[in-house]
């Protein structure tokens, strides 16, 4: 196998059709797509203690200014959530350590359910 492949990561993009369906089926809590699916248009209640809500909200925050969903790797998405970890660990009423520890598996599930492979980095 080519050694260059060891240094690559799969890049993903959010599949907007799957996102719309996921919102209809409440996978993203009360997220509202009435005004659209772009980062500036989708309405997300970031206080909902649901992993998919938190993942999508943090992606939305990063992508809001350009109003375009960015491509991301699994490790990049883990880093995004890791940067927010202290917020989740401080509020043990809604979040806490067990919630935070589930992000790796929930990110895998999020990618599998709502994303498409966009290429390699």
Secondary structure, 3 states (H helix, E strand, C coil): CCHHHHHCCEEEEECHHHHHHHHHCCCCCCCECCCCCCCCCCECCCCCCCHHHHHHHHHHHHHCCCCCCCCEEHHHHHHHHHHCHHHHHHCCCCCHHHHHHCHHHHHHHHHHHHEEEEEEC
